[in-house]
C-alpha cells in the first residue's frame, strides 16, 4: 500500500502550492505555471486514514475504512461523482455562443460559434464531445451552467475541502457522501467505492467506504500461494474473538473474495462498448463490472486531474482541454453503452472545485475563477436542455476577479440527484447549512 500522503493545511495557512493570499503559487493571470505544478499532471490529493487500517495495510491489502458489513443492494441508483481536479474551464465546454463578450475576452482560445455542437438556450458543446452531444439529443445528458460552491478563496485546497465537506465551514469533519451513507444506514463494504489508493474527504466519516485502485490490483499482496496462506492466517487470527478487528478482518476477506470472483472471469464490455486505454477508461470499465455484479454499490467517486490549464488550453484543433474532453467523451459513452438498460439506474455527476476566468491570460490559458459547469449524465436524466440561470458576462454581472458568477449552488445539483435517485428525503445532516432547491434534472425512481 502506498502510505504517502499530503496533509490538509489549516484554513489560511500558506504551503505546498498556495500563497498567503490563497491563490495557487505561480498561477496569477498571465503567469507561466511551474513545470512541477501537480495539478497539471493529474495529481490527486491523498489522505492518511484514521482507525485500525494499519494491520490491513501491513498485510498488503488496499485500504478499507474501519467498519465492514455486507448489505443488500438498496433501492437507489448508483450515483457516480467524477471530480475534475484543478478547475475545469466550463466556458469552453458549454460555450455561451451568443455572448460577444466571451469572444472579445478569449481571442485565442474561444470555441468558434460555428464549431460548437448546438445545445439549447444560446449554448453549444465543445466539438471534442460528439458522443455526449448525441446523448444530449437523446435526453441522457444535461449540463448545469453558473454553478458554484460557498468557497471564495479560489485556492485548490480550500475549494476542494468545501466541495467535499458539503458545508461552507470546517466545523463538520465528515464528508457529504459519507453522511449520505449514514442517513441511509448503509453498512455494506461495497456501498461506496473510491477508485484510488486512499479515501477522499467526501467519503471520510463513520460509515464504511472502500478505496481500490482497480479490480486487477485489489487484494492481498504477494504470490498466489502466499496470499492464500495470509488470508487463512488472517481469518484464524480473530476467529471467535469478540473484538472490533474481528469484524474488520472477516469483512475485509469477504471483500477480497468478492473481487477475486469478479477477476476470475474475463470481462468483455457489452453492446460493443470500447473503452479508451488507461486512466478513466480502465476505471469506468471496472466500475461497470462492479455495478453489474450487484454487490450493493450506491456511491462511487473518481478523480481525474490535469484541469488547471493556465497554459496551452487550446481551442478546437488542439491543446490540453480538447485532449481531456476527447478522453471523457469516449470513456463516458463507453460506460453508458456497456451498462445498456442498466444505465437507467446510474447517474453520473461531473464537477470541479471551481471554474476559470472569462478573460484568457498571456499564456493561452485561463486562471482560477468561480462559476463552473456541472454535467449530469444517466438513463433517467431529463436531458436535452441546459439548466441553471445564466448571469451574463458584463463587468457588473461577473464574480470579483472577472470570472463567471454562480447562480446555482452545487448542492442544489447534488441534492436534486440524491432526492430523485438516491433515496435521500432530508438534507439536514447531509448539507447542514444548505437546503437544496429542486431543479428537476432527473426523473424520480418509480
PyMOL commands that set and color helices and strands:
alter all, ss='L'
color gray80, all
select helices_A, chain A and resi 38-41+54-58+90-92+100-105+130-137+156-165+176-183+201-203+224-237+244-264+279-293+320-345+410-421
alter helices_A, ss='H'
color red, helices_A
select strands_A, chain A and resi 78-84+94-95+117-118+124-125+141-148+192-195+210-212+299-304+346-351+372-378+408-409
alter strands_A, ss='S'
color yellow, strands_A
deselect
rebuild
show_as cartoon
